Amino acid sequence: VRAADNIVAITGAGVSTASGIPDYRGPEGQWALDPKSELESDVSVLLGTAGVRERTWQSMLSSGVRTASPNAAHYALARLEQEHRLGLLLTQNVDGLHLAAGTSPERLIELHGAARTTRCFRCGREYPTGEVLERVAAGDDDPRCAMRLDGRECGGGLGLAVVHFGEYVNVADVRRAYEVLSTCDLLLCVGTSLAVNTVTGFVLEAMRRRVPLIIVNESPTSFDESATAVVRGNITDTLPSLLGY
Ligand SMILES: [Zn+2]
């Protein structure tokens, strides 16, 4: 780790659980607790059903996503960049906490989008999610797009600008990730079960190049046996100490 100066890091929900954001896939995750919430990640359901959108906004309003703060793991990765040792940070999280911790947008790819942005399903216009939630809090249960098209209000349904089930990760982002992976000297996977196809591809690419692979996670992943090292335990403790902070 100390010798590496072009590190690619992949982070998942496990990095943000200590910030109070539920791990959607873990045993205690939101999907495990509320099977109905899985529906909200299916874009066709979200699009077609006003009732589902209303429930999504209400749960967003009461969730910790808007008020969460970065933790020691986010700050450790930001420090890696300050020391000019971070090639790229790829995150599966939509909570924006890497940016909040000081990671610069140029070094960060939010593979699954960002909850801070809301998008119209009809015209694509984007709004700050905070603005939309203010409308919800003021009693507008299913806020609609206010964009004027040909003199008429668009009126399309709104949803978070995140990658939903059935949608694809941005192709340009994936291409850039592979470019940096082709020169990196360490792949550091933190708080992710590495079960999602896109990140599985990144890990396989690093293995193909025989780049050292370090997995920092609280529970086993499907790549533990292929990893150079596996660090188990509380991520907010283990990651900073692994990085020597
Ligand atoms: Zn619109």
Boltz pocket constraint, residues with backbone or C-beta under 6 A from the ligand:
constraints:
  - pocket:
      binder: B
      contacts: [[A, 120], [A, 121], [A, 122], [A, 123], [A, 124], [A, 125], [A, 145], [A, 146], [A, 147], [A, 154], [A, 155], [A, 156]]
      max_distance: 6.0
